[in-house]
Amino acid sequence: MSVDRKSPARSSVTRRQFIRDTGAAAGIVVTASALSTNTAGAAAAPAARGAQSTALTWLLAREAFDNLSNPVLGGSPKVCQSAFGTGSTWFSTTYNGDNTIASPVPAGYSGVAVLKFASYQNGSTGLVDAIAAGLPAWVAAVQYDAESWINTPDIEQGSWVLNRHTQISYAQEFCATAHSHNLKVVLSPGNDLCNNSPNPAYPGRRPQYPITSVDGGMDYNAFVRHRLAGAAQYLAPGDIFEYQGQQLELDATTYSAITTQVANQVKAANPGALLLAGLGRSKPPSDGATCLELTAAATGVAGVAAGYWPNVGEYSSQVKPMICCLKKLGF
């Protein structure tokens, strides 16, 4: 889901212009366009501080919602309602092999209910396994959170986009299977799929998306060079490609530059897909970003992102800056 590793019927897409007042502390006004889906009665969020505000698309883990709405951690139910209560939030929960798992959509909210997976098929908690066990009736969308970790099989880590050895793209397989069951899709591959670690699933144990000197040793540069965002071609209109750029958010310039390159690849592959940008958990175990850094990152990609994926754990050091950022965005 993030840098912190330890831890249905298709909707139409519209493009709207919105202006956000980022607050006196940031000292700027950003004009941008955002894509939004007409799901579950999406409506404009209330304006704040005189700013004109349009509903963004959000991807939010239920645990993150609970933390952001917890006053003990510095959360704010009022801000959460303003930001995530428009019907355009995709609420997610992780599949753990239990097909009786409850819907992640909070009581009193509407939105898209997402069941998240780290694998396509691993014999127990992959998408194929969950379908075989019987998906909960509430599932409207599924998320493929492939990363360089034990939760994603080695073979899938190296075949995100079409692989010359396997002749398979697991992103394609995931999307095709989900769509055949009338489910929306979120693709959220981690930058760390690009690495130089041995991959035992491939000839010579070679990494399939290596980082070279051209990338300056940075996995996010390799992510762009290997065009992993090209997997957006397998999404349906209104589906989501989420870029996990939160590791870059302490440098708003780099965050904006890389996210924009990813967004351009997504648009080239599939103009109907929504691009969301990750925010929060810039360095584990607690977020290293301040309110102003989060706000600068968010506003820096407002022209290319349809919305955001806020990542916060059960730490006030993560919750307070994110709530502050949401307020500065007009919520």
C-alpha positions as CSV (number, residue, x, y, z in Angstrom):
1,M,0.0,0.0,0.0
2,S,2.7,2.4,0.8
3,V,6.4,3.0,1.6
4,D,5.6,1.7,5.1
5,R,5.8,-2.0,4.3
6,K,5.7,-3.2,7.9
7,S,2.9,-2.1,8.7
8,P,-19.6,-2.9,-11.0
9,A,-21.3,-1.0,-13.7
10,R,-18.9,1.5,-15.3
11,S,-19.3,5.2,-14.3
12,S,-18.9,8.1,-16.7
13,V,-15.9,10.5,-16.4
14,T,-16.2,14.2,-16.4
15,R,-13.5,16.9,-16.3
16,R,-14.1,20.0,-14.2
17,Q,-12.1,23.1,-13.4
18,F,-11.6,23.9,-9.7
19,I,-9.8,26.5,-7.7
20,R,-8.4,25.7,-4.3
21,D,-7.2,28.2,-1.8
22,T,-4.2,26.5,-0.1
23,G,-4.3,29.0,2.8
24,A,-2.3,31.9,3.9
25,A,0.5,29.7,5.1
26,A,1.1,28.3,1.7
27,G,0.5,31.6,0.0
28,I,-0.6,30.3,-3.3
29,V,-3.8,29.7,-5.3
30,V,-3.7,26.7,-7.6
31,T,-6.0,26.3,-10.6
32,A,-6.4,22.8,-11.9
33,S,-8.7,20.3,-13.5
34,A,-9.9,17.1,-11.9
35,L,-11.6,13.9,-13.1
36,S,-14.4,12.6,-11.0
37,T,-16.7,9.6,-11.3
38,N,-20.4,9.8,-10.9
39,T,-20.5,7.0,-8.4
40,A,-23.0,6.8,-5.5
41,G,-24.3,10.3,-6.1
42,A,-21.0,12.3,-6.0
43,A,-21.6,15.9,-5.2
44,A,-19.5,19.1,-4.8
45,A,-17.8,19.3,-1.4
46,P,-18.7,22.4,0.7
47,A,-16.5,25.4,0.0
48,A,-14.2,26.5,2.8
49,R,-12.5,29.9,3.4
50,G,-14.3,31.2,0.3
51,A,-12.7,28.7,-2.0
52,Q,-14.6,27.1,-4.8
53,S,-14.4,23.3,-4.3
54,T,-15.2,20.3,-6.5
55,A,-15.5,16.7,-5.3
56,L,-12.2,14.8,-5.7
57,T,-11.9,11.1,-6.0
58,W,-10.3,9.5,-2.9
59,L,-8.9,6.1,-2.2
60,L,-9.0,5.5,1.6
61,A,-8.4,2.4,3.7
62,R,-11.0,2.0,6.3
63,E,-8.3,2.0,9.0
64,A,-7.0,5.3,7.7
65,F,-10.6,6.7,7.8
66,D,-11.0,5.6,11.4
67,N,-7.7,7.3,12.4
68,L,-8.5,10.5,10.6
69,S,-11.9,10.7,12.2
70,N,-10.5,9.9,15.7
71,P,-10.3,13.2,17.8
72,V,-7.9,11.4,20.3
73,L,-5.3,11.2,17.5
74,G,-6.1,14.8,16.3
75,G,-8.6,13.6,13.7
76,S,-11.7,15.5,12.7
77,P,-15.1,13.8,11.9
78,K,-16.2,17.2,10.4
79,V,-13.2,17.3,8.0
80,C,-13.7,13.7,7.1
81,Q,-17.3,14.3,6.3
82,S,-16.5,17.3,4.2
83,A,-13.7,15.5,2.2
84,F,-14.9,11.9,2.1
85,G,-18.6,12.2,2.4
86,T,-19.4,13.3,-1.2
87,G,-19.9,9.7,-2.5
88,S,-16.7,9.8,-4.6
89,T,-14.5,8.0,-2.0
90,W,-13.3,4.5,-2.7
91,F,-13.1,2.9,0.8
92,S,-10.9,-0.2,1.0
93,T,-10.2,-3.1,3.2
94,T,-7.6,-5.9,2.8
95,Y,-8.6,-9.4,1.9
96,N,-7.2,-11.9,4.5
97,G,-8.9,-15.1,3.3
98,D,-12.1,-14.4,5.2
99,N,-15.1,-14.0,2.8
100,T,-17.3,-12.7,5.7
101,I,-15.2,-9.6,6.0
102,A,-17.3,-6.5,6.5
103,S,-17.7,-3.6,4.0
104,P,-15.2,-0.8,4.5
105,V,-17.7,1.9,3.8
106,P,-18.4,3.7,7.1
107,A,-21.9,4.0,8.5
108,G,-23.6,7.1,7.1
109,Y,-21.3,7.3,4.1
110,S,-21.7,6.3,0.5
111,G,-18.9,5.4,-1.9
112,V,-17.3,2.5,-3.7
113,A,-16.5,-0.5,-1.5
114,V,-13.0,-1.9,-2.4
115,L,-11.5,-5.3,-1.5
116,K,-7.7,-5.0,-1.7
117,F,-5.3,-7.7,-2.8
118,A,-1.5,-7.9,-2.9
119,S,-1.6,-10.8,-5.4
120,Y,-3.5,-12.1,-8.3
121,Q,-3.2,-15.7,-7.2
122,N,-1.2,-17.2,-4.4
123,G,-3.3,-20.1,-3.2
124,S,-5.0,-18.3,-0.3
125,T,-5.4,-14.5,-0.4
126,G,-5.2,-13.6,-4.1
127,L,-8.0,-12.3,-6.3
128,V,-8.5,-15.7,-7.9
129,D,-8.6,-17.4,-4.5
130,A,-11.1,-15.0,-3.1
131,I,-13.4,-15.4,-6.1
132,A,-13.2,-19.2,-5.7
133,A,-14.1,-18.8,-2.0
134,G,-17.0,-16.4,-2.9
135,L,-16.6,-12.7,-2.8
136,P,-18.6,-10.7,-0.2
137,A,-21.8,-9.3,-1.7
138,W,-20.7,-5.7,-1.0
139,V,-17.6,-5.8,-3.2
140,A,-17.9,-3.2,-6.0
141,A,-14.2,-2.9,-6.8
142,V,-10.9,-4.7,-6.3
143,Q,-7.4,-3.3,-5.8
144,Y,-4.1,-4.9,-6.9
145,D,-1.4,-3.6,-4.6
146,A,1.7,-5.3,-6.0
147,E,4.9,-4.5,-4.3
148,S,8.4,-5.9,-3.6
149,W,7.3,-7.8,-0.5
150,I,6.4,-11.3,0.6
151,N,2.7,-10.6,0.0
152,T,3.2,-10.4,-3.8
153,P,4.6,-13.6,-5.4
154,D,7.9,-13.2,-7.2
155,I,6.5,-14.2,-10.5
156,E,3.9,-11.4,-10.3
157,Q,6.5,-8.8,-9.2
158,G,8.4,-9.4,-12.4
159,S,5.4,-9.6,-14.8
160,W,3.5,-6.4,-13.9
161,V,3.5,-5.3,-17.6
162,L,3.9,-7.9,-20.3
163,N,7.0,-10.0,-19.6
164,R,9.0,-11.6,-22.4
165,H,9.7,-14.7,-20.3
166,T,6.2,-15.4,-19.1
167,Q,4.3,-13.6,-21.9
168,I,2.0,-12.5,-19.1
169,S,1.0,-9.3,-17.6
170,Y,-0.5,-9.9,-14.2
171,A,-2.0,-6.4,-14.2
172,Q,-3.8,-7.5,-17.4
173,E,-4.9,-10.8,-15.8
174,F,-6.2,-9.1,-12.7
175,C,-8.2,-6.5,-14.7
176,A,-9.6,-9.1,-17.1
177,T,-10.8,-11.3,-14.2
178,A,-12.2,-8.4,-12.2
179,H,-14.1,-7.0,-15.2
180,S,-15.5,-10.4,-16.1
181,H,-17.1,-10.2,-12.6
182,N,-18.4,-6.7,-13.2
183,L,-16.0,-5.2,-10.7
184,K,-14.2,-1.9,-10.9
185,V,-10.4,-2.0,-10.6
186,V,-7.7,0.0,-8.8
187,L,-4.1,-0.7,-9.9
188,S,-1.5,0.6,-7.4
189,P,2.0,-0.9,-8.1
190,G,4.8,0.2,-5.8
191,N,7.9,1.9,-7.1
192,D,9.9,-0.9,-5.5
193,L,8.8,-3.4,-8.2
194,C,11.9,-1.8,-9.8
195,N,14.9,-3.1,-8.0
196,N,18.1,-5.0,-8.4
197,S,17.3,-7.8,-6.0
198,P,17.5,-11.4,-7.3
199,N,14.1,-12.7,-8.4
200,P,14.1,-16.6,-8.2
201,A,11.1,-16.8,-10.5
202,Y,13.0,-15.8,-13.6
203,P,16.0,-17.2,-15.5
204,G,19.3,-16.4,-13.8
205,R,17.3,-15.0,-10.9
206,R,17.4,-11.7,-12.7
207,P,15.3,-8.7,-11.6
208,Q,12.8,-7.9,-14.4
209,Y,12.6,-4.1,-13.8
210,P,16.2,-3.3,-12.8
211,I,17.5,0.1,-11.7
212,T,20.4,1.3,-13.8
213,S,22.8,4.3,-13.7
214,V,20.4,6.0,-16.0
215,D,17.9,6.1,-13.1
216,G,20.4,7.6,-10.7
217,G,19.8,4.7,-8.4
218,M,16.2,5.7,-7.9
219,D,13.3,3.2,-8.2
220,Y,10.8,5.9,-9.1
221,N,12.9,6.9,-12.1
222,A,13.1,3.2,-13.1
223,F,9.3,3.0,-12.6
224,V,8.9,5.8,-15.3
225,R,11.6,4.3,-17.6
226,H,10.0,0.8,-17.5
227,R,6.6,2.4,-18.1
228,L,4.9,0.5,-15.4
229,A,2.0,2.9,-15.6
230,G,1.3,1.5,-19.1
231,A,-0.7,-1.1,-17.3
232,A,-3.5,1.5,-17.2
233,Q,-4.4,0.2,-20.7
234,Y,-6.1,-2.7,-19.0
235,L,-8.4,-0.5,-16.9
236,A,-12.0,0.3,-17.9
237,P,-13.2,3.9,-18.0
238,G,-13.6,5.2,-14.5
239,D,-11.2,2.7,-13.0
240,I,-8.2,4.0,-11.0
241,F,-4.5,3.9,-11.4
242,E,-2.9,5.1,-8.1
243,Y,0.7,6.2,-8.1
244,Q,2.5,5.6,-4.8
245,G,4.5,8.7,-4.8
246,Q,4.3,9.4,-1.1
247,Q,8.0,8.6,-0.7
248,L,8.7,11.8,-2.7
249,E,6.4,14.2,-0.9
250,L,9.1,15.8,1.2
251,D,10.4,17.3,-2.1
252,A,7.4,18.9,-3.8
253,T,9.3,19.5,-7.0
254,T,10.3,15.9,-7.5
255,Y,6.9,14.6,-6.3
256,S,5.2,16.8,-9.0
257,A,7.6,16.0,-11.7
258,I,7.5,12.2,-11.3
259,T,3.7,12.1,-10.7
260,T,3.2,14.1,-13.8
261,Q,5.3,11.7,-15.9
262,V,3.3,8.8,-14.5
263,A,0.0,10.7,-15.2
264,N,1.1,11.3,-18.8
265,Q,1.8,7.6,-19.2
266,V,-1.6,6.7,-17.8
267,K,-3.3,9.2,-20.0
268,A,-1.5,7.9,-23.1
269,A,-2.4,4.3,-22.2
270,N,-6.0,5.0,-21.2
271,P,-7.6,8.5,-21.2
272,G,-10.6,7.2,-19.3
273,A,-8.7,6.0,-16.3
274,L,-8.4,8.2,-13.1
275,L,-4.9,9.0,-11.8
276,L,-4.7,9.3,-8.0
277,A,-1.6,10.4,-6.1
278,G,-0.4,8.9,-2.8
279,L,0.0,11.1,0.2
280,G,1.4,10.3,3.7
281,R,3.8,7.8,5.2
282,S,6.8,9.4,3.4
283,K,9.1,7.5,5.7
284,P,8.1,4.7,8.1
285,P,7.1,4.1,10.8
286,S,5.6,7.6,11.2
287,D,5.0,10.2,8.5
288,G,7.9,12.6,8.1
289,A,5.9,15.2,6.2
290,T,4.5,18.4,7.8
291,C,1.2,19.9,6.9
292,L,2.8,22.4,4.6
293,E,4.8,19.7,2.8
294,L,1.7,17.5,2.3
295,T,-0.2,20.6,1.0
296,A,2.6,21.6,-1.3
297,A,2.8,18.0,-2.7
298,A,-1.0,17.8,-3.2
299,T,-1.4,21.2,-4.9
300,G,1.6,20.5,-7.0
301,V,-0.2,17.7,-8.8
302,A,-3.7,19.1,-8.7
303,G,-3.6,19.7,-12.4
304,V,-2.9,16.0,-13.2
305,A,-4.4,14.0,-10.4
306,A,-8.2,13.3,-10.1
307,G,-7.6,12.9,-6.3
308,Y,-5.5,11.3,-3.6
309,W,-4.8,8.2,-1.6
310,P,-4.1,9.5,2.0
311,N,-2.0,7.0,4.0
312,V,-2.1,7.4,7.8
313,G,-1.5,4.9,10.6
314,E,-2.6,5.1,14.2
315,Y,-0.2,7.9,15.0
316,S,-1.1,11.5,15.8
317,S,2.1,12.5,14.0
318,Q,0.5,11.3,10.8
319,V,-3.1,12.2,11.5
320,K,-2.7,15.8,12.5
321,P,-0.6,16.9,9.4
322,M,-3.1,15.2,7.1
323,I,-6.1,16.8,8.7
324,C,-4.3,20.2,8.4
325,C,-3.6,19.5,4.8
326,L,-7.2,18.6,4.1
327,K,-8.3,21.9,5.7
328,K,-5.9,23.8,3.5
329,L,-7.3,22.0,0.5
330,G,-10.7,23.5,1.5
331,F,-12.3,20.8,3.5
